[in-house]
Amino acid sequence: MTARPDIRLTGVSKSFGAAGRRVDAVDTVDLTLAGGQMTALVGPSGCGKSTLLRLIAGLDRPSTGTILIGGESPDDLRRRAGLAVAFQDAALLPWRTVEGNIALGRALARRPRDPDGIRDLIARVGLSGFERRRPAELSGGMRQRAAIARALAGEPELLLLDEPFAAVDALTRDRLNAELPPLWEARGATSVLVTHSVAEAVRLSDRVLVLTPRPASVAADIAIPLPHPRDAKVLASDAYRDLCAQVTEALRDHQFPENLAAQ
Protein backbone atom coordinates (compact mmCIF):
# COMPACT_ATOMS: atom_id res chain seq x y z
CA MET A 1 0.00 0.00 0.00
CA THR A 2 1.25 3.48 -0.86
CA ALA A 3 1.49 6.44 1.48
CA ARG A 4 -1.60 8.61 1.92
CA PRO A 5 -0.36 12.21 1.71
CA ASP A 6 -2.73 15.08 2.28
CA ILE A 7 -2.76 18.08 -0.07
CA ARG A 8 -2.58 21.58 1.41
CA LEU A 9 -3.19 24.67 -0.72
CA THR A 10 -2.55 27.99 1.03
CA GLY A 11 -3.45 31.25 -0.69
CA VAL A 12 -3.12 29.65 -4.13
CA SER A 13 -4.03 31.76 -7.15
CA LYS A 14 -3.13 31.53 -10.83
CA SER A 15 -3.18 34.15 -13.57
CA PHE A 16 -2.08 33.94 -17.19
CA GLY A 17 -0.87 36.71 -19.48
CA ALA A 18 0.62 40.14 -18.96
CA ALA A 19 -0.97 43.19 -17.37
CA GLY A 20 -3.88 44.47 -19.43
CA ARG A 21 -4.48 41.05 -20.96
CA ARG A 22 -4.34 38.99 -17.79
CA VAL A 23 -6.72 36.08 -17.26
CA ASP A 24 -7.34 35.10 -13.65
CA ALA A 25 -7.91 31.33 -13.54
CA VAL A 26 -7.76 30.48 -9.82
CA ASP A 27 -8.59 32.89 -7.00
CA THR A 28 -6.90 32.52 -3.58
CA VAL A 29 -7.77 28.94 -2.68
CA ASP A 30 -7.16 27.73 0.88
CA LEU A 31 -7.89 24.03 1.04
CA THR A 32 -6.82 20.74 2.58
CA LEU A 33 -7.61 17.44 0.84
CA ALA A 34 -7.43 14.43 3.14
CA GLY A 35 -4.89 11.73 2.41
CA GLY A 36 -6.23 8.50 0.98
CA GLN A 37 -9.48 10.07 -0.24
CA MET A 38 -10.84 10.72 -3.72
CA THR A 39 -11.86 14.36 -4.15
CA ALA A 40 -13.84 15.41 -7.23
CA LEU A 41 -13.66 18.91 -8.71
CA VAL A 42 -16.77 20.02 -10.62
CA GLY A 43 -17.80 23.39 -11.99
CA PRO A 44 -18.81 25.29 -15.13
CA SER A 45 -16.79 24.75 -18.30
CA GLY A 46 -13.66 26.85 -18.29
CA CYS A 47 -13.88 27.63 -14.58
CA GLY A 48 -10.33 26.52 -13.77
CA LYS A 49 -10.77 22.87 -12.69
CA SER A 50 -7.97 21.55 -14.89
CA THR A 51 -5.75 24.51 -14.00
CA LEU A 52 -6.14 23.68 -10.32
CA LEU A 53 -5.28 20.04 -11.06
CA ARG A 54 -2.20 21.08 -13.03
CA LEU A 55 -1.08 23.26 -10.12
CA ILE A 56 -1.36 20.29 -7.76
CA ALA A 57 0.61 18.20 -10.26
CA GLY A 58 3.33 20.83 -10.52
CA LEU A 59 2.74 21.18 -14.26
CA ASP A 60 1.89 24.86 -13.73
CA ARG A 61 3.17 27.12 -10.96
CA PRO A 62 0.86 29.23 -8.79
CA SER A 63 1.03 32.99 -9.13
CA THR A 64 0.67 33.24 -5.36
CA GLY A 65 0.55 30.79 -2.48
CA THR A 66 1.98 27.37 -1.77
CA ILE A 67 1.03 23.75 -2.38
CA LEU A 68 2.35 20.95 -0.20
CA ILE A 69 1.64 17.25 -0.69
CA GLY A 70 2.48 15.30 2.42
CA GLY A 71 4.83 18.15 3.32
CA GLU A 72 6.59 18.12 -0.07
CA SER A 73 6.27 20.45 -3.03
CA PRO A 74 4.70 19.03 -6.21
CA ASP A 75 8.11 19.31 -7.88
CA ASP A 76 9.77 17.21 -5.18
CA LEU A 77 7.01 14.61 -5.31
CA ARG A 78 7.20 14.44 -9.10
CA ARG A 79 10.99 14.17 -9.07
CA ARG A 80 10.78 11.02 -6.97
CA ALA A 81 7.90 9.72 -9.11
CA GLY A 82 5.35 9.93 -6.30
CA LEU A 83 2.51 11.21 -8.47
CA ALA A 84 0.81 10.12 -11.67
CA VAL A 85 -1.63 11.91 -13.98
CA ALA A 86 -4.18 10.42 -16.39
CA PHE A 87 -5.68 12.85 -18.89
CA GLN A 88 -8.70 12.71 -21.21
CA ASP A 89 -6.28 11.80 -24.01
CA ALA A 90 -4.82 8.39 -23.15
CA ALA A 91 -1.49 9.46 -24.75
CA LEU A 92 -0.20 5.90 -25.10
CA LEU A 93 3.01 5.44 -27.09
CA PRO A 94 1.76 4.08 -30.45
CA TRP A 95 4.77 1.82 -31.04
CA ARG A 96 4.45 0.08 -27.66
CA THR A 97 2.06 -2.71 -26.84
CA VAL A 98 -0.45 -2.52 -23.99
CA GLU A 99 2.00 -4.42 -21.82
CA GLY A 100 4.86 -2.16 -22.90
CA ASN A 101 2.94 1.04 -22.19
CA ILE A 102 1.92 -0.12 -18.72
CA ALA A 103 5.43 -1.35 -17.93
CA LEU A 104 6.74 2.07 -19.00
CA GLY A 105 4.70 3.66 -16.20
CA ARG A 106 6.53 1.47 -13.72
CA ALA A 107 9.92 2.17 -15.27
CA LEU A 108 9.37 5.95 -15.25
CA ALA A 109 8.48 5.69 -11.56
CA ARG A 110 11.81 3.91 -11.05
CA ARG A 111 10.08 0.83 -9.69
CA PRO A 112 11.70 -2.60 -10.16
CA ARG A 113 10.44 -4.75 -13.00
CA ASP A 114 7.39 -6.78 -12.04
CA PRO A 115 6.05 -8.81 -14.99
CA ASP A 116 3.60 -10.70 -12.78
CA GLY A 117 2.29 -7.46 -11.30
CA ILE A 118 1.87 -5.95 -14.78
CA ARG A 119 -0.08 -9.00 -15.96
CA ASP A 120 -2.28 -8.82 -12.87
CA LEU A 121 -2.95 -5.13 -13.51
CA ILE A 122 -3.81 -5.85 -17.14
CA ALA A 123 -6.29 -8.48 -16.00
CA ARG A 124 -7.82 -6.12 -13.44
CA VAL A 125 -8.53 -3.47 -16.09
CA GLY A 126 -10.09 -6.10 -18.35
CA LEU A 127 -7.38 -6.20 -21.02
CA SER A 128 -6.29 -9.84 -20.74
CA GLY A 129 -5.70 -11.14 -24.25
CA PHE A 130 -4.73 -7.68 -25.51
CA GLU A 131 -1.26 -7.54 -23.94
CA ARG A 132 0.47 -7.56 -27.36
CA ARG A 133 -1.92 -5.15 -29.07
CA ARG A 134 -0.88 -1.61 -29.91
CA PRO A 135 -3.05 1.44 -29.19
CA ALA A 136 -4.36 1.70 -32.77
CA GLU A 137 -5.88 -1.77 -32.34
CA LEU A 138 -7.85 -0.79 -29.21
CA SER A 139 -11.16 0.97 -28.65
CA GLY A 140 -11.24 4.31 -26.86
CA GLY A 141 -12.36 2.69 -23.63
CA MET A 142 -9.59 0.11 -23.82
CA ARG A 143 -6.98 2.82 -24.36
CA GLN A 144 -8.27 4.64 -21.28
CA ARG A 145 -8.05 1.44 -19.24
CA ALA A 146 -4.46 1.02 -20.37
CA ALA A 147 -3.64 4.66 -19.55
CA ILE A 148 -5.04 4.38 -16.03
CA ALA A 149 -3.25 1.06 -15.54
CA ARG A 150 -0.03 2.77 -16.63
CA ALA A 151 -0.60 5.49 -14.02
CA LEU A 152 -1.28 2.90 -11.32
CA ALA A 153 1.68 0.72 -12.29
CA GLY A 154 4.06 3.20 -10.69
CA GLU A 155 2.24 2.85 -7.33
CA PRO A 156 1.79 6.63 -6.97
CA GLU A 157 1.05 8.29 -3.67
CA LEU A 158 -0.99 10.90 -5.55
CA LEU A 159 -3.23 10.01 -8.52
CA LEU A 160 -4.66 12.88 -10.58
CA LEU A 161 -7.43 12.20 -13.11
CA ASP A 162 -8.42 14.93 -15.58
CA GLU A 163 -11.67 13.93 -17.32
CA PRO A 164 -10.26 10.43 -17.94
CA PHE A 165 -13.58 9.01 -19.21
CA ALA A 166 -14.87 11.96 -21.25
CA ALA A 167 -13.79 10.57 -24.62
CA VAL A 168 -15.63 7.23 -24.34
CA ASP A 169 -19.26 6.34 -24.95
CA ALA A 170 -21.81 6.33 -22.13
CA LEU A 171 -21.92 2.55 -21.68
CA THR A 172 -18.13 2.26 -21.59
CA ARG A 173 -17.94 5.18 -19.17
CA ASP A 174 -20.41 3.50 -16.84
CA ARG A 175 -18.41 0.26 -16.96
CA LEU A 176 -15.13 2.07 -16.25
CA ASN A 177 -16.77 3.91 -13.35
CA ALA A 178 -17.67 0.53 -11.88
CA GLU A 179 -14.50 -1.42 -12.63
CA LEU A 180 -11.62 0.99 -12.05
CA PRO A 181 -12.19 2.55 -8.58
CA PRO A 182 -11.27 -0.67 -6.72
CA LEU A 183 -7.82 -0.43 -8.33
CA TRP A 184 -6.90 2.97 -6.92
CA GLU A 185 -8.80 2.37 -3.68
CA ALA A 186 -6.79 -0.81 -3.04
CA ARG A 187 -3.54 1.11 -3.50
CA GLY A 188 -4.52 3.78 -0.98
CA ALA A 189 -3.46 6.72 -3.14
CA THR A 190 -4.72 10.21 -2.49
CA SER A 191 -6.73 11.01 -5.63
CA VAL A 192 -8.22 14.07 -7.33
CA LEU A 193 -10.73 13.78 -10.19
CA VAL A 194 -11.82 16.54 -12.56
CA THR A 195 -15.18 15.79 -14.18
CA HIS A 196 -18.19 17.56 -15.72
CA SER A 197 -20.48 14.72 -14.65
CA VAL A 198 -22.32 15.16 -11.35
CA ALA A 199 -23.28 11.48 -11.26
CA GLU A 200 -19.66 10.45 -11.82
CA ALA A 201 -18.37 12.85 -9.15
CA VAL A 202 -20.79 11.50 -6.53
CA ARG A 203 -20.25 7.90 -7.59
CA LEU A 204 -16.45 7.96 -7.45
CA SER A 205 -15.52 10.42 -4.72
CA ASP A 206 -15.47 10.85 -0.97
CA ARG A 207 -15.85 14.61 -1.33
CA VAL A 208 -17.06 16.95 -4.08
CA LEU A 209 -15.79 20.51 -4.41
CA VAL A 210 -18.02 22.72 -6.55
CA LEU A 211 -16.01 25.56 -8.10
CA THR A 212 -17.24 29.00 -9.09
CA PRO A 213 -16.92 30.39 -12.62
CA ARG A 214 -13.43 31.67 -13.41
CA PRO A 215 -11.48 32.58 -11.42
CA ALA A 216 -12.07 29.33 -9.56
CA SER A 217 -12.78 29.33 -5.86
CA VAL A 218 -14.65 26.79 -3.76
CA ALA A 219 -18.39 27.48 -3.83
CA ALA A 220 -19.51 24.31 -2.03
CA ASP A 221 -17.75 21.49 -0.18
CA ILE A 222 -19.94 18.38 -0.08
CA ALA A 223 -18.99 15.18 1.75
CA ILE A 224 -20.06 11.91 0.07
CA PRO A 225 -20.60 9.42 2.92
CA LEU A 226 -21.78 6.57 0.71
CA PRO A 227 -20.51 3.02 1.31
CA HIS A 228 -17.99 1.32 -0.94
CA PRO A 229 -18.26 -0.31 -3.37
CA ARG A 230 -20.73 2.00 -5.07
CA ASP A 231 -22.74 -0.84 -6.57
CA ALA A 232 -26.17 -0.77 -8.22
CA LYS A 233 -27.90 -0.81 -4.85
CA VAL A 234 -26.03 2.30 -3.71
CA LEU A 235 -26.66 4.07 -7.03
CA ALA A 236 -30.39 3.37 -6.71
CA SER A 237 -30.57 4.72 -3.15
CA ASP A 238 -32.26 7.93 -2.04
CA ALA A 239 -28.97 8.99 -0.45
CA TYR A 240 -27.15 8.86 -3.81
CA ARG A 241 -29.93 10.76 -5.58
CA ASP A 242 -30.06 13.37 -2.82
CA LEU A 243 -26.30 13.97 -3.02
CA CYS A 244 -26.49 14.33 -6.82
CA ALA A 245 -29.28 16.86 -6.35
CA GLN A 246 -27.23 18.76 -3.77
CA VAL A 247 -24.22 19.01 -6.11
CA THR A 248 -26.46 19.99 -9.04
CA GLU A 249 -28.09 22.73 -6.99
CA ALA A 250 -24.70 24.11 -5.97
CA LEU A 251 -23.64 24.15 -9.64
CA ARG A 252 -26.87 25.87 -10.63
CA ASP A 253 -26.19 28.59 -8.09
CA HIS A 254 -22.74 29.28 -9.57
CA GLN A 255 -23.09 29.30 -13.35
CA PHE A 256 -21.85 31.74 -15.93
CA PRO A 257 -24.40 34.54 -16.49
CA GLU A 258 -24.74 33.58 -20.19
CA ASN A 259 -25.68 30.02 -19.18
CA LEU A 260 -28.35 31.30 -16.84
CA ALA A 261 -29.72 33.58 -19.54
CA ALA A 262 -30.02 30.64 -21.94
CA GLN A 263 -32.26 28.64 -19.60
N, C-alpha and C positions, 0 to 999 in steps of 0.2 A: 504494500500500500504506500502511496506517495504521501508527502507532507501535505498539510492543509493550511496554506498561508492565507491570512486575511488580506484584504486590499484596502488601503487607507488613502483617500484623496482629500487634500487639505487646500482650500482656496484655489482649486484648479480651474483655469479658464484657457480658452484657445481662440485666437484670432488669426485670420489669414489676410495677406495683402498689406500694402503700405497705407499710410495715413491718407484719408480722402477716398480711398477705395477699399477700406478694411471691411472684412466680413467677420462678425463675431459668431463663432460656432458653439462655444461652450461658455457658460457664464457662472463663474465662482461656485464650483461644486465642492461641498464638504460632505464626505460620505465614507462609511465603512461597510465593506461587504464581508460577511462572515466566511471564514475558512471552511472548505468542504461543502459549501452550498452552491446551488445553481441559481444565479440571479439573471432575470430577463430584463432587457431594456426595450421598452416600446414607446412609440410616440409618432407624431405626424411625419410624413416623408420629408426628408431634408432637415430634420430638427437637430441633428448632431449625434445620433446614436452611434454610427460607425466611427465618427471622429473620437468620441469618448472611448470606444473600444480600442482604437489605434493608440490613443494616449496611454491606456493601461498596458498595451503591448509594447510600448516604447517605440512604435513605428513613427509616431509624431511626438513632438515635445510640447509641453504646456507653455502657454505664454506667461502664466503666473501659477504659483502653487507647486505642490509636491505630490508625488505618488510613491507609495511604499507598498511592496508586496512581501508580506512576512518580514518586514524590516529592511528589505532590499529595494533598490531602484529597479524599474523595468529593464534597464540596460544590463545591470548586474545579473538579474535573473535570466535574461535572454542569453548572455554570454556563457552561462553555465548550462544552457539548454533546459532551463526549468519551466519554460512556457511553450505552448504550441497554439497555432491559430489555424482554423479552418474557415475559408471564405466561401461565398456563393459559387464562385468558379473553383472547381475541384483542383485545377492547376497541377494535374499529374504530368510527369515527364512522359511524352508520347512514345519514346523509344524503350521505356522500361515496362516490364510486365506488372501486373497487380502485385505479385509477390515482391518484385524489385522496388516498386514505389513505396510499399509499406516498410520494407527493410531499410530503405533510405531514411525514413523518419527516425528509425532507431539509430542509424549510423550518424546522422546529423546531431542527434542528442548525445552522442559519444557513449552510447550504451553498448555492452558486449553483444556480439552476434547471438541470436536466439532463434534458430530455425523452427524449433517446436513451438515457441511462443508466437512467432509470426503465423504459422499454420493455424494455431488455435484462434488467433485474432481474425484471420480470414474466415474461418468457420463461423465465428460469432457474428460477423457482419453479413453472413449469408452469401459469401463468394466462393465457397468450396467448389472446385471444378473449373474455376476461372483464374487460377493462380498464374497460368502462363499466358493469359490474354493481355493485350495491350489496350490502352484507354479507348482507342478508336473502335474497338470491338465490343465496348460496353455501353449499356444504356446510361442515361443521365443519373438515374438513381444509383446504379452500380458504381459509377465514378465517384459519387458523393460518399458512398459507403467506404470505398477505398481511401478517399481523402481523409475521412474521419478516423479510419483505422491507422492511417499513416501518422496522424496527429497523436493518437493514443499510444502508438508503438514506442514512442520515446518516453513514456511514463511521466508526462508533465505534471508539475505541481499546480500549474495554472493552465486551464483550457479555455480558449476564447473562440466563440462560434459566431460568425457574422453572416446571418441569413443563409445558413448552410443548406437549407432545403428549398429555397425559393425557386430554384431552376427546374424542379421536378414536378410531375403531375400530382394531382390531389391524392390519388390512391397510394402512390409511392411515398408521398410525404407522410401520409397517415401511418404507413407501415414503418418508415424510418423513425417516426416519433415514438412508436411502440417498441422497436427492436434495439435502438441504439442507446437510450439512457442507461440501461443496466451496465453498459460497458464503462462509461465514465463514472457512474456511481460506485461501481466495484473498485475503481482505482482511487477513489477518495479525493480527486482533484477539485480545487476551487474552480468554478466555471462561470462564465458570463456569456449570455446568449443575446444577440440582437435579432429581433424578429418584428415583422409587421402584423403577425397573426396573434390575436388575443387568445384564441383557443390553444395555440401552440405554447404561448408564454405561460398560461396557467397550467397546462398539462405537464410541461417539462421542468418548471422552476420551483424553488422554495420561496421565492420573493420576486415580485414584479415592481420595477421602477418605471413609472409613467413620466416621460419627459415633456417639457413645454416645447412649443415651436422655437426655432432658432432665435437667440442662442439658448442651448439646452440647459435647463436646470430641472431639478426633481420636483414635479408637480404632485405626485402621489407615490406613497411607499406602501405596498400591499403585500402582507405575508400570505403565503399559500400553504396552509396547514393540512394538506391532503395526504393520505397515506400513500406509500410506495409499495408495489408498483402501481402506476396509474392505469389500471386495467379498465375494461369496458364497464364494470360495475361502478368504479369511481367516476368515469366520464359521464355516466348516466345519472349521477347523484345530484340532488338539489344543491349541495355544497359547491360542486364544480360549476354548475350553472350560475349560482349566485356570485361566485368569484369572477367569472367571465363578465357578468353584468357590471360588477363593481369596477373592473378595469376599463370596460367599454365606456362607462359613465365618466370616469376620470379623463379618458381620451377625448370624449365629446366636449368636456369642459375646457379643453386646452387645444383647440384646433386653430389652424390658420384662418384668418378672417374670410379669405376667399372661399375656403371650404364651407364655412358656415353659411355664406351667402348663397352657395349653390344648392343648399338643402331645401 
